[in-house]
Amino acid sequence: MKILVIGAGRSSSALINYLLNECAQNDWTLFLADRDLDLVRERLKNHPSGRSIELDIMDIDQRREAIQKADLVVSMLPAFLHVKVARDCLEYGKHLVTASYVSSEMHELAEKARAKGLLFMGEMGLDPGIDHMSAMEKIDEIKESGGDIESFRSYTGGLIAPESDDNPWHYKFTWNPRNVVLAGQGTAQYLKDGKFKYIPYHRLFSRYETVKIQGMGPYEMYPNRDSLLYRTSYGIEDIPTIIRGTLRHPGFCDAWNVFIRLGLTDDSYPIINSEQLTYRELVEAYLTDDSDKPVELKVAELLDLDPDSEIMSRIQWTGLFSDQKVGIENATPAEILEQLLKSKWNLKAEDRDMIIMQHEFKYRLNEKREKLISTMILKGENATDTAMSKLVGLPLAIFVTLFLKGTPFKNDSSIPVDREIYSPVLRELEEHGVVFREKVIPLEK
């Protein structure tokens, strides 16, 4: 059996280690492909069951040659590149598993794959992934006990552990920095008390809520993408409230909103002569005030902020007002911001990250109203063996292994919402410390 993993980035280490172990036990082979061959070799560590491939995913011949040799493909690429891999898998009759959100085009390809007897499974990581599986387990339990679900709220945050929290943003990169910079773009959609809600990107980070996490205290939550999509997938079409959101430490959202309002998260156009600009000059270019006031004061006045506020202090700390040159050619504002933040939010070797996931269900059961809170908190070991890598990679690896060993799975969905999938995967995740702590609270009728 030959497994091809495409992408050896920062979220891949747990996936690769798990699959290498399974390959050794089952006489399988893991082919790991990435544009960075040194990174591939670092991940494989000369494991006898591992093979390295230098692969530019945009090279059609290279990509197709690698896919044709595999029995199953795991794509760890950015979501927009999955389609290229999926088309090749469909043409050559290969199974495909990814951790990313399933786009409408990927859903269409998955339907064609199922018609050919192939498995195309997406959203098999952390969020999306573990969130679906852990939520569906509770939804099914409540329904089977006769409960009627009135509200479902789900939050996930990839954060820094308190013992490694040493900057005023209380945040560091634990997954693809580009995805962090571009997070939330589009319009968030959800349902609250029977009313549809829409939040455009330019208002998203000023519309956060404060939520309480079991054992951890208050966090900020901003709504994710399209929560409405999952009413049908979860079998809760008539639910009055469904909100899925991202967690950040208090103070993050207001400060991040400064970047948005300045225009620095825009990835749609290049900045002319960006390599010659300093960060201070870049900010000046976005301001209409041409006076001799300090750029910090101009920004504060433009955004109606106290120049001495914690928000401005966080922005100052990033180096956005510094005389350091950007140094990258034809960069978009988002690329410039990403580069700036990578130097400030980089994990130190012994830093520990932390994943928080919490589901909240309100339901009627036996003429009573109750609220179930289900919370999972997991910390990483260091900058390589992160909780993010573990919780993105392990569900993928467990599912792939179960499938290749012949576990019978339904093949009628593109995301892991069926009991045949979530039950064995969640049970094995518990062996790796992925445990949800539950609390039931009586509510007034």
Buried (B, 14 or more C-beta within 10 A) or exposed (E): BBBBBBBBBBBBBBBBBBBBBBBBEEEBBBBBBBBEBEBBBEBBEEBEBBBBBEBEBEEEEBBBEBBBBBBBBBBBBBBEBBBBBBBBBBEBEBBBBBBBBBBEEBBEBBEEBBEEEBBBBBBBBBBBBBBBBBBBBBBBEBBEEEBEBBBBBBBBBBBBBEEBBEBBBBBBBBBBBBEBBBBBBEBBBBBBEEEEBEBEBEEBBBBBBEBEBBEBEEBBBBBBBBBBBBBEBBBBEEBBBBBBBBBBBEBBBBBBBBBBBBEBBBBEEBBEEBEEBBBBBBBBEBBEEEEEEEBBEBBBEBBEBEBEEEBBEBBBBBBBBEEEBBEBEEBBBBBBBBBBBBEBBEBEEEBBBBBBBBBBBBBBBEEEBBBBBBBBBBBBEBBBBBBBBBBBBBBBBBBBBBBBEEEEBEBEBBBBBBEBBBBBBBEBBEEBEBBBEEEEEEEEE
